[in-house]
Amino acid sequence: MHAYSLALAILLPITLAHTASAQAQTFGDFDCTVDCSGHEAGYNWADPHGIDNEEDCPDGNSQSFHEGCIAYTRDSNQGADEDDQGNTVGMPQERPDGDDNDDDDDK
């Protein structure tokens, strides 16, 4: 039981820090879970489909796609290449500890 408590005490702050870092990235005022690529896809889909009302955005299986479509209806001049913070969409963002958001280093 002590080992479990120790592991939890070590892993919980790391998990919370990683979650807070990922949530700091937004697209059209919506929180991104990883790199905003789902939001980008929804935004880019809305343009050629002439979507100008958020009620016309498909619900589908992807919350981020839906939110990206809504972001387009709210500001079609935003573009989909950058998140709200000016970071390139689709690229893992560097965390305050100097590591990026990908988990390749954990292997």
TAVENSUL-V862161 format. One record per pair of residues at least 6 apart in sequence whose ideal C-beta (glycine too) atoms are under 7 Angstrom apart, sorted by sequence separation. I is the first residue (numbers start at 0). J is the second residue. If there is no record, write none. Layout:
I|J, I|J
//
This chain:
25|31, 50|56, 59|65, 81|87, 82|88, 86|92, 93|99, 94|100, 98|104, 24|31, 31|38, 58|65, 70|77, 80|87, 81|88, 92|99, 22|30, 57|65, 80|88, 91|99, 92|100, 26|35, 29|38, 56|65, 79|88, 91|100, 91|101, 21|32, 24|35, 27|38, 45|56, 21|33, 26|38, 56|68, 56|69, 53|69, 56|72, 50|68, 53|72, 52|72, 50|71, 51|72, 41|63, 50|72, 41|64, 45|68, 37|61, 40|64, 41|65, 44|68, 38|63, 41|66, 42|67, 46|71, 37|63, 41|67, 42|68, 45|71, 37|64, 40|67, 41|68, 45|72, 38|66, 39|67, 42|70, 38|67, 42|71, 46|75, 37|67, 32|63, 38|70, 43|79, 29|66, 42|79, 27|66, 27|67, 39|79, 26|67, 29|70, 27|69, 27|70, 26|70, 27|73, 27|74, 35|82, 39|88, 27|77, 39|89, 31|82, 36|88, 35|88, 36|89, 34|88, 28|83, 34|89, 26|82, 34|90, 25|82, 26|83, 34|91, 24|82, 25|83, 24|84, 24|86, 33|100, 24|92, 20|94, 21|100, 20|100
//
